[in-house]
């Protein structure tokens, strides 16, 4: 719970600090997994790396498009420029300030030459110098993103994806996580409209009535 509260505070601070800038923000949550990509001392997050496995993480990226270049073509949107990432694991938040030449984001690469599963994806990375701290993610759903606009609100729940992975390094700690929720630019999870709820409840009522009718027939013919 502490990590989610910290992430919310970070997101608000990021938005407040960028009021005069053109930027886009990505927030993800998920779970740290144990494999060859999770190792190291873990001291940066107050626990051995092995003890981070199974814990939730949250990460927020912010890219200032005034500080870099935004490129769009028929296949998607690409941004190259400075970015900042805040990663929270075990209630500890670390900040990574990426250099312009090492930070990038991409939405909806639909270049046929890539083939599947990369027919549609989101990729983001914030990194310092090569070999230093970084955090990056890969999301490649089975269906295309609805837009190629990096600034557009977008919400994603992983499920049926080819890829939904987070990788990172802070100091001596390397980590790998499975992304479970993904929010871009303040999007919110869709909720059923009132009419949809009414239809759903009516459907449950019809099913219940049919089941009661079948029970009565079973009794009368028994």
Protein Blocks (a to p, Z undefined) as FASTA:
>chain_A
ZZmmmmmmmmmmmmmmmmmpccddddddddddddfklgcjklmnopafklmgopacdddd
dddfklmccdddfkbccddddddddddeehiacdddddfklgccdehiabfklopaklbc
cdddddddehiacdddddddfbdcfbfcfkbccdddeehiabdcddddehjbccddddfb
dceehiacddddfklmmmmmmmmmmmmmmmmmmmmmmmmmZZ
